Amino acid sequence: MKTDLDTLLQSYAFDGLLVVGAGDHNPAMMYLTGGGHFTGELIKKRGEKPLLFCRMMERDEAAKTGLPTKLIDDYKPVELLKQAGGNVLKASVRRYQMMLDECGLSTGRVAVYGRTELGSMFSVLSQVQAAMPGLIFEGEAGNTMLMEAQLTKDASEAAHIRKMGQITTAVVGQVAEFLTSHKVKGKVLVKPDGQPLTIGEVKNRINLWLAERGAENPQGTIFAIGRDAGVPHSSGNPTDPLRLGKTIVFDIYPCEEGGGYFYDFTRTWCLGYATDEAIKLYEDVLVVYNQITSELKVNAPYKTYQQRTCELFEGLGHPTVKSNPETQVGYIHSVGHGVGLNIHERPWSGMSAGDADRLVPGAVFTIEPGLYYPDRGLGVRLENTVWVDPDGGFEIMADYPMDLILPMKSG
């Protein structure tokens, strides 16, 4: 959690951190400020409050964060540019030196985060480091310090994710209602003009309905039918028509407006009816989902549930990544991942999972077993997002039916 940040800075031997970029759609800046319509820099020295630097035109937006703020304009950027002979890079380097000095970070190790244009930021930080030889900027890869802090969520963060779950399931309900209200011609859903209803048109509705509820869909939606449903991250062909009896994998992962907290949710549907083969596959996935969720224990290593999922699927006769890491059919991914300001974050359950990736109080994670047989035109995945509450209980953050078959209202 954010309250652990100074302890983590100490354990990672960082003297401070620098976050750059916009206040929205920028997870590190969102995490430390709560987001907003501003662009700037946040500097935090270990043991002290962060200082947020912003432009004069965005001062009120930055002030809404509740953090101490400082105007970039106070450093007289026009005068700095004159002193630098019109060289924008040199002027920016001088401003960074002044900001870091003001925050007491003229020496030491500083962790760098944020989303911005890589080339210009690389140039600035390289030259700042050359001008301040006692200072070392360090970027992290993989399980970063902030990723460790974000592994656990407090009640306020959980409330944001829970609300996104409510929005998500409401939109999923609208999609189900929309699909089943269509007439059918030759096993294809058709619009009032007699033309087939396509996946692209369904996705357009999803984006609209999310926007109406104050949510965004920056990474799109998986809405894949038939063979595409058998490839886990196939997003679906926009021109494909909706047909009866085919498995549809519907994986939706929107976030709060402005790039806030995400939610992750998957259902598998067949419109009108399902084949015996699809029903059997669905039942196998549902059995594994129910078994895994029944075995969840607080503080348990997340990766143990990946192993358990593989064992259960193999017991049902399906190939898995445990027995064949290169398999392209059967169970071919991990059982889940953490969810927060990133759609994929710690804790991890797959190959990259470590002993610290545990289901500790505050963790928000998914359980999403699936089976995939693209050459048979079949794919099934079921997914919910779960929070480990402070008492060690497991809460599915938004309930929604797991029915496979959606009956068509037109008969």
Backbone torsions as a table, in degrees:
resi	resn	phi	psi	omega
1	MET	NA	166.6	-179.6
2	LYS	-60.4	-29.6	178.8
3	THR	-67.1	-16.0	179.4
4	ASP	-90.0	1.0	-167.1
5	LEU	-62.5	-44.3	-179.4
6	ASP	-66.2	-37.2	176.7
7	THR	-63.6	-40.6	179.2
8	LEU	-68.8	-40.6	176.0
9	LEU	-57.0	-41.5	178.6
10	GLN	-65.2	-45.8	-176.3
11	SER	-68.4	-28.9	177.3
12	TYR	-89.7	1.4	179.9
13	ALA	60.7	37.2	173.4
14	PHE	-98.9	139.9	176.5
15	ASP	-89.1	-16.0	179.3
16	GLY	-176.6	-177.7	177.1
17	LEU	-142.3	154.5	178.3
18	LEU	-127.8	127.4	176.2
19	VAL	-120.5	131.8	-176.5
20	VAL	-122.5	156.8	172.5
21	GLY	111.3	-165.1	-175.0
22	ALA	-76.2	162.0	176.9
23	GLY	-80.8	-14.4	178.8
24	ASP	-118.2	157.3	-178.0
25	HIS	49.9	41.2	-176.4
26	ASN	-148.4	87.1	-168.1
27	PRO	-51.8	-43.6	-178.3
28	ALA	-63.5	-43.6	179.1
29	MET	-68.8	-40.1	176.4
30	MET	-59.1	-42.9	-176.1
31	TYR	-62.0	-41.5	-173.7
32	LEU	-90.3	-17.6	-176.8
33	THR	-119.9	-20.5	-171.8
34	GLY	88.3	-3.2	175.7
35	GLY	85.7	173.9	179.5
36	GLY	154.1	173.6	-177.1
37	HIS	-89.5	75.6	177.7
38	PHE	-152.6	161.4	174.7
39	THR	-135.5	133.7	-179.2
40	GLY	179.8	-145.4	-179.8
41	GLU	-132.9	144.9	171.8
42	LEU	-119.6	128.3	179.0
43	ILE	-123.2	131.5	177.7
44	LYS	-130.5	125.0	169.9
45	LYS	-90.1	140.8	-180.0
46	ARG	-54.5	130.4	179.4
47	GLY	88.4	-3.9	-179.1
48	GLU	-125.2	163.2	179.7
49	LYS	-71.3	149.5	175.8
50	PRO	-66.6	152.5	173.5
51	LEU	-118.8	126.1	-176.5
52	LEU	-101.9	122.6	179.6
53	PHE	-100.7	130.6	-177.1
54	CYS	-145.0	168.3	176.2
55	ARG	-80.0	157.0	-177.9
56	MET	-58.4	-39.7	-176.7
57	MET	-66.7	-18.9	-177.2
58	GLU	-111.3	17.2	-172.9
59	ARG	-64.1	-37.8	-179.5
60	ASP	-69.0	-37.9	178.0
61	GLU	-65.2	-42.0	179.7
62	ALA	-66.5	-36.3	-178.8
63	ALA	-64.0	-27.2	179.8
64	LYS	-63.9	-18.0	178.8
65	THR	-69.1	-21.2	-176.5
66	GLY	82.6	-1.2	178.7
67	LEU	-87.9	155.2	170.0
68	PRO	-59.3	136.4	-178.2
69	THR	-123.5	157.0	178.6
70	LYS	-140.4	133.1	-179.8
71	LEU	-78.4	129.9	173.5
72	ILE	-60.1	-31.1	-178.9
73	ASP	-63.7	-23.2	178.9
74	ASP	-65.6	-18.3	179.1
75	TYR	-87.3	7.5	175.8
76	LYS	52.4	64.5	-177.0
77	PRO	-58.6	-31.3	178.3
78	VAL	-66.0	-43.1	178.9
79	GLU	-66.4	-39.2	177.6
80	LEU	-62.1	-38.0	179.7
81	LEU	-66.7	-38.3	177.2
82	LYS	-63.8	-45.3	-179.6
83	GLN	-61.9	-28.3	-179.8
84	ALA	-89.3	10.1	178.7
85	GLY	64.7	30.6	179.5
86	GLY	83.2	3.8	-179.5
87	ASN	-84.4	108.8	-175.5
88	VAL	-62.3	-39.4	-178.5
89	LEU	-63.6	-46.7	-179.6
90	LYS	-62.6	-38.1	179.1
91	ALA	-65.7	-40.4	179.1
92	SER	-65.8	-39.9	179.0
93	VAL	-61.7	-43.3	180.0
94	ARG	-63.7	-40.7	178.8
95	ARG	-62.7	-42.7	178.6
96	TYR	-62.0	-40.7	177.2
97	GLN	-58.1	-45.0	-178.4
98	MET	-65.5	-41.1	-180.0
99	MET	-65.7	-44.5	-179.4
100	LEU	-65.7	-41.0	176.4
101	ASP	-59.3	-43.2	-178.4
102	GLU	-62.6	-31.4	-180.0
103	CYS	-89.2	3.3	178.5
104	GLY	75.9	27.7	-178.4
105	LEU	-120.9	57.2	176.2
106	SER	-86.0	-14.4	175.8
107	THR	-139.3	163.6	175.5
108	GLY	108.3	-177.3	-179.3
109	ARG	-98.0	128.1	-177.8
110	VAL	-122.6	122.4	176.7
111	ALA	-80.3	137.8	-175.4
112	VAL	-113.7	132.0	179.6
113	TYR	-137.5	171.4	172.8
114	GLY	117.6	168.1	179.0
115	ARG	-118.0	121.5	179.5
116	THR	-160.3	-179.3	179.1
117	GLU	-69.5	118.8	-168.7
118	LEU	-64.3	-43.4	-174.5
119	GLY	-60.6	-49.5	-177.6
120	SER	-67.6	-38.9	-179.7
121	MET	-67.6	-38.0	177.0
122	PHE	-60.6	-43.2	179.7
123	SER	-62.4	-46.0	-178.0
124	VAL	-63.1	-52.7	-175.3
125	LEU	-66.3	-34.5	177.4
126	SER	-61.1	-44.1	-177.7
127	GLN	-77.3	-29.7	174.2
128	VAL	-63.5	-43.8	-179.9
129	GLN	-63.8	-37.1	177.4
130	ALA	-66.9	-34.6	-179.1
131	ALA	-79.9	-19.0	-179.9
132	MET	-125.6	76.6	-170.9
133	PRO	-61.8	-17.7	177.1
134	GLY	-83.0	-4.2	-176.5
135	LEU	-106.4	137.7	178.3
136	ILE	-126.1	117.7	172.7
137	PHE	-86.8	134.9	-179.5
138	GLU	-133.3	126.1	170.1
139	GLY	-94.1	148.7	-179.5
140	GLU	-112.6	155.7	175.1
141	ALA	-127.6	151.0	177.5
142	GLY	76.6	-128.8	-176.5
143	ASN	-82.2	85.8	-174.9
144	THR	-76.6	170.0	177.6
145	MET	-60.3	-46.2	179.6
146	LEU	-65.5	-35.1	177.6
147	MET	-62.4	-35.6	176.9
148	GLU	-67.2	-41.3	178.0
149	ALA	-62.7	-39.1	-176.4
150	GLN	-77.0	-8.7	-179.2
151	LEU	-58.5	-36.2	179.6
152	THR	-109.8	140.5	-179.3
153	LYS	-114.8	141.2	174.1
154	ASP	-83.9	179.6	-175.0
155	ALA	-62.2	-33.7	179.2
156	SER	-66.2	-44.7	178.2
157	GLU	-64.2	-41.8	178.2
158	ALA	-60.8	-36.0	178.7
159	ALA	-63.9	-38.6	176.5
160	HIS	-61.8	-45.5	-178.0
161	ILE	-68.0	-39.7	178.6
162	ARG	-61.5	-42.4	178.2
163	LYS	-62.7	-41.0	176.5
164	MET	-63.1	-34.4	175.5
165	GLY	-63.0	-39.9	179.0
166	GLN	-66.0	-41.3	176.4
167	ILE	-63.1	-44.8	-177.6
168	THR	-60.9	-49.4	-177.2
169	THR	-68.7	-30.4	175.0
170	ALA	-63.4	-42.2	178.7
171	VAL	-68.3	-39.4	176.8
172	VAL	-59.0	-40.8	176.7
173	GLY	-62.3	-38.7	176.6
174	GLN	-63.9	-39.5	179.1
175	VAL	-63.4	-44.5	179.0
176	ALA	-60.2	-44.6	178.9
177	GLU	-62.8	-42.2	-179.7
178	PHE	-62.4	-46.5	-178.2
179	LEU	-64.8	-48.7	-172.6
180	THR	-73.3	-13.2	179.4
181	SER	-83.6	-7.8	-177.8
182	HIS	-80.6	152.0	172.8
183	LYS	-78.1	163.0	-177.1
184	VAL	-124.1	135.2	177.0
185	LYS	-135.2	115.6	-178.6
186	GLY	60.2	39.5	-179.3
187	LYS	68.4	12.3	177.9
188	VAL	-115.3	134.7	175.6
189	LEU	-69.5	133.7	-178.3
190	VAL	-125.9	149.6	177.6
191	LYS	-83.1	173.5	179.8
192	PRO	-56.3	-27.6	179.4
193	ASP	-84.3	2.7	177.7
194	GLY	88.4	-4.5	179.7
195	GLN	-83.2	149.7	-179.3
196	PRO	-63.0	142.8	171.2
197	LEU	-79.7	130.3	-175.1
198	THR	-110.3	162.7	177.1
199	ILE	-60.0	-40.5	179.6
200	GLY	-59.0	-39.1	179.7
201	GLU	-69.3	-36.4	176.3
202	VAL	-64.1	-43.7	-180.0
203	LYS	-63.8	-36.0	177.0
204	ASN	-61.9	-40.2	177.4
205	ARG	-64.5	-42.1	179.8
206	ILE	-58.1	-47.1	-179.7
207	ASN	-62.1	-40.6	178.8
208	LEU	-63.8	-48.4	-177.0
209	TRP	-66.3	-34.4	174.7
210	LEU	-66.0	-45.7	-178.9
211	ALA	-60.9	-37.9	179.3
212	GLU	-63.4	-22.9	-179.5
213	ARG	-102.3	11.0	176.6
214	GLY	79.7	28.0	179.5
215	ALA	-121.7	162.5	178.7
216	GLU	-124.7	164.2	-178.2
217	ASN	-132.1	61.2	-169.2
218	PRO	-66.4	-23.4	-178.1
219	GLN	-108.3	13.7	175.5
220	GLY	78.9	-170.9	-178.7
221	THR	-135.0	141.5	170.2
222	ILE	-89.1	116.5	174.9
223	PHE	-139.5	87.7	-167.3
224	ALA	-121.9	138.0	-175.5
225	ILE	-122.4	147.7	175.0
226	GLY	65.2	-127.6	-178.4
227	ARG	-58.9	-40.3	-179.4
228	ASP	-61.4	-30.8	177.2
229	ALA	-65.0	-20.3	179.9
230	GLY	-86.1	3.0	176.0
231	VAL	-119.7	110.0	-164.0
232	PRO	-49.1	-42.5	-176.4
233	HIS	-109.1	22.4	168.7
234	SER	-70.5	124.1	-175.5
235	SER	-79.2	-11.7	-177.5
236	GLY	99.9	145.4	-179.2
237	ASN	-85.4	119.6	-175.9
238	PRO	-56.8	-27.6	-176.5
239	THR	-90.9	-4.7	180.0
240	ASP	-67.2	134.7	175.2
241	PRO	-79.0	156.7	175.6
242	LEU	-84.3	123.4	-176.5
243	ARG	-119.1	151.7	175.7
244	LEU	-70.0	148.4	169.4
245	GLY	79.9	-7.4	-178.9
246	LYS	-93.2	141.7	176.5
247	THR	-69.6	135.3	176.1
248	ILE	-119.4	118.1	172.6
249	VAL	-92.1	118.3	-177.0
250	PHE	-115.7	98.6	-178.6
251	ASP	-112.9	114.5	-174.0
252	ILE	-123.3	131.7	-172.0
253	TYR	-143.9	67.0	-179.5
254	PRO	-82.0	172.5	177.3
255	CYS	-134.7	169.0	176.2
256	GLU	-61.9	151.2	177.3
257	GLU	-56.7	132.4	-178.5
258	GLY	95.0	1.8	177.4
259	GLY	87.2	36.6	179.4
260	GLY	-85.8	-139.4	-173.6
261	TYR	-73.4	142.1	-179.7
262	PHE	-94.3	166.9	166.0
263	TYR	-134.6	152.7	-178.1
264	ASP	-134.9	130.9	-169.3
265	PHE	-156.2	136.3	177.4
266	THR	-139.2	138.2	168.0
267	ARG	-132.0	157.2	174.1
268	THR	-118.6	129.2	-177.3
269	TRP	-123.8	151.9	162.7
270	CYS	-124.9	130.0	-178.3
271	LEU	-84.7	126.3	175.2
272	GLY	84.6	-54.2	-179.2
273	TYR	-160.7	169.5	175.9
274	ALA	-132.9	146.4	175.9
275	THR	-71.6	160.5	177.8
276	ASP	-58.6	-37.7	-179.6
277	GLU	-64.4	-42.0	179.2
278	ALA	-67.4	-40.4	179.3
279	ILE	-61.8	-43.9	-179.6
280	LYS	-62.2	-43.8	179.9
281	LEU	-63.6	-44.4	179.0
282	TYR	-61.5	-43.4	-179.7
283	GLU	-63.3	-37.3	177.6
284	ASP	-64.1	-42.3	179.4
285	VAL	-67.1	-41.7	-179.6
286	LEU	-64.3	-39.9	177.5
287	VAL	-59.7	-45.4	-179.1
288	VAL	-67.6	-43.6	177.6
289	TYR	-56.2	-49.5	-178.2
290	ASN	-63.6	-38.1	-179.4
291	GLN	-67.9	-45.0	-179.8
292	ILE	-62.4	-47.4	-177.9
293	THR	-65.0	-29.4	178.7
294	SER	-73.0	-19.8	-176.7
295	GLU	-98.8	-0.3	-176.7
296	LEU	-62.3	133.5	178.9
297	LYS	-133.3	138.5	-179.7
298	VAL	-62.2	139.5	179.2
299	ASN	73.3	2.8	178.7
300	ALA	-71.8	145.1	173.3
301	PRO	-61.5	129.1	-178.2
302	TYR	-59.8	-36.4	-175.2
303	LYS	-64.9	-20.8	178.6
304	THR	-65.3	-27.3	179.3
305	TYR	-78.6	-24.3	170.6
306	GLN	-66.7	-45.9	177.6
307	GLN	-61.1	-43.0	-179.5
308	ARG	-64.6	-40.2	177.9
309	THR	-60.6	-44.3	177.8
310	CYS	-61.0	-44.5	-180.0
311	GLU	-60.3	-43.4	-178.8
312	LEU	-65.9	-44.6	179.6
313	PHE	-65.8	-40.2	178.2
314	GLU	-64.3	-34.5	176.1
315	GLY	-65.2	-22.8	177.5
316	LEU	-93.8	4.0	174.3
317	GLY	93.2	15.7	-178.3
318	HIS	-105.6	141.9	172.8
319	PRO	-68.4	151.2	178.9
320	THR	-140.8	169.9	178.5
321	VAL	-70.2	-12.8	177.0
322	LYS	-72.8	-46.5	-179.4
323	SER	-84.5	-26.5	-179.9
324	ASN	-146.9	92.5	-176.7
325	PRO	-57.7	-17.6	-177.2
326	GLU	-101.6	7.4	-178.6
327	THR	-61.2	142.4	176.9
328	GLN	-110.2	4.1	176.8
329	VAL	-133.3	163.0	-176.9
330	GLY	84.2	-136.1	179.6
331	TYR	-97.5	114.0	-165.8
332	ILE	-127.8	15.0	178.2
333	HIS	-141.7	-171.0	178.8
334	SER	-88.7	165.4	-174.4
335	VAL	-79.2	-11.1	177.7
336	GLY	168.3	-173.3	-175.7
337	HIS	-161.0	164.5	174.4
338	GLY	-72.2	158.4	179.5
339	VAL	-134.7	138.9	177.7
340	GLY	-170.7	-124.4	174.8
341	LEU	-75.2	-12.8	168.8
342	ASN	-114.7	144.3	178.1
343	ILE	-69.3	-27.5	173.4
344	HIS	-123.7	115.1	176.2
345	GLU	-152.2	-178.5	-178.7
346	ARG	-67.8	150.0	6.9
347	PRO	-80.4	151.4	176.3
348	TRP	-98.0	152.9	176.9
349	SER	-119.6	-11.0	-173.6
350	GLY	-94.6	-146.7	-173.1
351	MET	-61.5	-31.3	-177.0
352	SER	-86.7	0.2	-176.6
353	ALA	-69.5	138.4	175.7
354	GLY	-115.2	-178.0	-177.2
355	ASP	-66.6	-24.4	-179.6
356	ALA	-78.6	-10.4	178.6
357	ASP	-83.8	82.4	-174.9
358	ARG	-119.7	161.0	179.2
359	LEU	-86.7	67.0	-177.0
360	VAL	-81.6	158.6	174.1
361	PRO	-53.3	131.2	-177.5
362	GLY	100.5	-16.6	179.6
363	ALA	-69.9	140.1	172.7
364	VAL	-119.7	125.4	-171.9
365	PHE	-150.8	166.8	178.8
366	THR	-107.8	154.5	165.6
367	ILE	-121.7	116.6	-171.8
368	GLU	-145.7	67.2	174.2
369	PRO	-67.8	152.3	179.1
370	GLY	-157.9	159.4	176.2
371	LEU	-132.1	141.0	-170.6
372	TYR	-138.9	124.9	176.8
373	TYR	-138.2	78.8	-172.7
374	PRO	-59.9	-37.6	-178.3
375	ASP	-68.6	-16.3	174.3
376	ARG	-98.8	4.2	179.4
377	GLY	68.5	31.8	-173.6
378	LEU	-130.4	138.7	171.0
379	GLY	-155.9	138.5	179.2
380	VAL	-139.1	130.6	172.5
381	ARG	-143.6	139.8	175.8
382	LEU	-127.3	132.7	-173.9
383	GLU	-146.7	135.6	168.6
384	ASN	-131.7	157.4	176.1
385	THR	-102.7	134.8	-169.9
386	VAL	-125.5	141.1	174.2
387	TRP	-115.0	135.1	170.9
388	VAL	-89.4	110.4	-175.2
389	ASP	-74.8	170.1	-175.5
390	PRO	-59.2	-22.6	179.2
391	ASP	-90.3	2.9	179.6
392	GLY	87.4	10.7	175.4
393	GLY	-84.5	158.2	-178.7
394	PHE	-110.5	119.0	-177.3
395	GLU	-113.3	119.7	167.9
396	ILE	-72.4	121.4	-164.9
397	MET	-79.5	-11.4	174.1
398	ALA	-158.4	116.5	-179.8
399	ASP	-81.4	147.0	174.2
400	TYR	-161.4	143.5	-178.4
401	PRO	-57.0	151.3	179.0
402	MET	-106.1	21.7	-177.9
403	ASP	-59.4	138.3	176.1
404	LEU	-80.4	-47.3	-173.4
405	ILE	-93.8	127.4	172.1
406	LEU	-103.1	107.3	-178.9
407	PRO	-64.5	136.3	178.0
408	MET	-80.3	133.7	-177.6
409	LYS	-74.0	-20.6	-179.4
410	SER	-82.4	-3.3	178.1
411	GLY	85.7	NA	NA
